[in-house]
Amino acid sequence: MRRPAISRSTLVVGGLVLVAAIVPQGLNDYTLFLAATVFTYAMIAMGLNLVLGWTGQFAFIDVAFFGIGSYVGARIGSVLELPLELALLVGIAAGLVVGLGFGALVSRLRRYYLSIVTIAFMFVLVYVYENATSLTGGLAGFTVPDPQLLVLGGLEISGEYGLYYIGLTLLVATYAFVTWLGRTQLARGWRTLRMSEDVAASLGVDVYRSKVIAIAVAGGILGLAGAWFPYVTGSVFPSSYGFPQLLFDFLVVVVGGLGSMRGAVIAAIALGVVNEKLRGLIGVSEIAFGVVLLACVMFLRRGVYGELAARVPEMREKVI
Amino acid sequence: MSDAVQTAVSGLALGSVYALMALGLTIVYRSTTVVNFMQGQSLLLGGVLAFVGVVSWGLPYLFVAAVAIFLVFCLGMAISKVVFEPLLKAPHLSQVFATFAIVFIITGIVRYFLPDERGLPPLAGTSVIRLGDASIRAQDVLTIVLLAVVAVGFAYLFHRTHLGRLLRASTESIRGCEMSGINVRRLFAVMWGVGGALGALAGILAGPVLLVSPEMGTQPLLLGFAAMTLGGFGSFPGAIVGGLLVGLAHTVTGFYVSSRLGEVAGFILILLVLLLRPQGLFGTEDVA
């Protein structure tokens, strides 16, 4: 039986993207802003999922590298008045380079030691953001101008429609990249090492190098998200780059199903919207998230997406 | 000279709080191999219950403290029974996630009833002991003394009692314990309870300094975790030394450099130590 040229799942994803591209015509500014925000959360979730889900490393690098993207990419972009594409490239590069360095330093640490080191790194970065005032704007943070698009000849994008479409494009690009990455030999190595480092090593996987590359690539994705997000909100404050954000990102990846990129995207969007809607009710969002997480852990072992995919064969992501 | 003494004492007192947290984490880790991220909430509940009892209801402090610790002990046991027993056969990660979930829930509940920061009067009162030129808070001395009592108590428990032998057995092999007829579930429940009780004690002692708020547990948890890692995962003396070091790093850096640096000093310390000595100070090569 011939394999269709375009798989069913690609059609579904393509369809969703089409819908996402058309729908905004009727939406108000607030909804567009919310959408751009949750699209960014989805990118962060994919970055974290690469490390936590695909390689099984307890490296909570999401907020730290998201912050590096903002404080290097968006900062340089706003100070030097760079077009958006360049600011984003700076963010990706910063994430990659720091990821390589940090990954090299910490990838020999195991499990819980790795987790506390990555969390400590996040706190130290926040300290730097708050206190290196001349570089980072200190506690007051810094503002970011409307993005200019090089590909459109330096056109300045103001207004939520533009931000929405740029955000959507970045999300789709990240998803495509991650999907491609998932089919490479490198990713296969990651999945094996997640299962068992000894087995991976015996199969010829350079475990240490794999881990470092994972952190570097995730750093690049997170750097991209971090460089982009300030253009959505217009400003950067050090307080956004701390532990509460880490908990949220972690929740998203677990609920989506560790290792599932689609699950991460869906969970990020769903939980991001819920978080926004519950913002006014004190304490309720935390209780709700806790209950959801507990339910996922106790009943939906593979996360919401994973459980659905187990029952609906077409939804399954290719795991080689 | 008096500055050094004051800084050292307050560092040791703060360190004792972190050490209590680290001990609570270690005892649950040693017996169940799960890292109890809920430890911060035990501290939070200790502080909240103390606040409600002493400030809102005006009850005698010692009575409130004892009841609070007991209640959190019971809560720890209950959570172990309701949440962890069903997950005993589940992958490790699920159990850790479950502790996270409980963190969310408890924080949310506390935030709903007590959203703002509140002050808690110190158990030892505001009296101050003079040592030459230095003024030392009685509360700090109490905290350090209580840690010492707990530490000695644990050492005794582990090496001289039947329960201690059971604990050491359970860290060796759960299956072995089950086969020997030890009721592992009840053991775990008690250990979760003890971990919680230590956290609650830490919360009552640290309440005046940390202030009672929904976020109260986050830093002590993370720094307690750092202390445990610093000392080497699973090591009781390591947990104590790690906690004291983190506390001292906080006050010494805070005093001699800047208070802002003091807040991250513990994290900087853990970064430095783990990069140079991946197994922590007292850990063994294979522990992680």
Boltz contact constraints between the chains, C-beta under 6 A:
constraints:
  - contact:
      token1: [A, 105]
      token2: [B, 275]
      max_distance: 6.0
  - contact:
      token1: [A, 109]
      token2: [B, 278]
      max_distance: 6.0
  - contact:
      token1: [A, 110]
      token2: [B, 288]
      max_distance: 6.0
  - contact:
      token1: [A, 111]
      token2: [B, 288]
      max_distance: 6.0
  - contact:
      token1: [A, 112]
      token2: [B, 35]
      max_distance: 6.0
  - contact:
      token1: [A, 113]
      token2: [B, 229]
      max_distance: 6.0
  - contact:
      token1: [A, 113]
      token2: [B, 274]
      max_distance: 6.0
  - contact:
      token1: [A, 113]
      token2: [B, 288]
      max_distance: 6.0
  - contact:
      token1: [A, 116]
      token2: [B, 225]
      max_distance: 6.0
  - contact:
      token1: [A, 116]
      token2: [B, 226]
      max_distance: 6.0
  - contact:
      token1: [A, 116]
      token2: [B, 229]
      max_distance: 6.0
  - contact:
      token1: [A, 117]
      token2: [B, 274]
      max_distance: 6.0
  - contact:
      token1: [A, 120]
      token2: [B, 267]
      max_distance: 6.0
  - contact:
      token1: [A, 120]
      token2: [B, 270]
      max_distance: 6.0
  - contact:
      token1: [A, 120]
      token2: [B, 271]
      max_distance: 6.0
  - contact:
      token1: [A, 123]
      token2: [B, 264]
      max_distance: 6.0
  - contact:
      token1: [A, 123]
      token2: [B, 267]
      max_distance: 6.0
  - contact:
      token1: [A, 124]
      token2: [B, 264]
      max_distance: 6.0
  - contact:
      token1: [A, 124]
      token2: [B, 267]
      max_distance: 6.0
  - contact:
      token1: [A, 127]
      token2: [B, 264]
      max_distance: 6.0
  - contact:
      token1: [A, 243]
      token2: [B, 218]
      max_distance: 6.0
  - contact:
      token1: [A, 254]
      token2: [B, 97]
      max_distance: 6.0
  - contact:
      token1: [A, 282]
      token2: [B, 111]
      max_distance: 6.0
  - contact:
      token1: [A, 282]
      token2: [B, 112]
      max_distance: 6.0
  - contact:
      token1: [A, 282]
      token2: [B, 115]
      max_distance: 6.0
  - contact:
      token1: [A, 283]
      token2: [B, 108]
      max_distance: 6.0
  - contact:
      token1: [A, 283]
      token2: [B, 111]
      max_distance: 6.0
  - contact:
      token1: [A, 283]
      token2: [B, 112]
      max_distance: 6.0
  - contact:
      token1: [A, 286]
      token2: [B, 104]
      max_distance: 6.0
  - contact:
      token1: [A, 286]
      token2: [B, 107]
      max_distance: 6.0
  - contact:
      token1: [A, 286]
      token2: [B, 108]
      max_distance: 6.0
  - contact:
      token1: [A, 287]
      token2: [B, 105]
      max_distance: 6.0
  - contact:
      token1: [A, 287]
      token2: [B, 108]
      max_distance: 6.0
  - contact:
      token1: [A, 289]
      token2: [B, 104]
      max_distance: 6.0
  - contact:
      token1: [A, 290]
      token2: [B, 101]
      max_distance: 6.0
  - contact:
      token1: [A, 290]
      token2: [B, 104]
      max_distance: 6.0
  - contact:
      token1: [A, 290]
      token2: [B, 105]
      max_distance: 6.0
  - contact:
      token1: [A, 293]
      token2: [B, 101]
      max_distance: 6.0
  - contact:
      token1: [A, 294]
      token2: [B, 101]
      max_distance: 6.0
  - contact:
      token1: [A, 297]
      token2: [B, 94]
      max_distance: 6.0
  - contact:
      token1: [A, 297]
      token2: [B, 97]
      max_distance: 6.0
  - contact:
      token1: [A, 297]
      token2: [B, 98]
      max_distance: 6.0
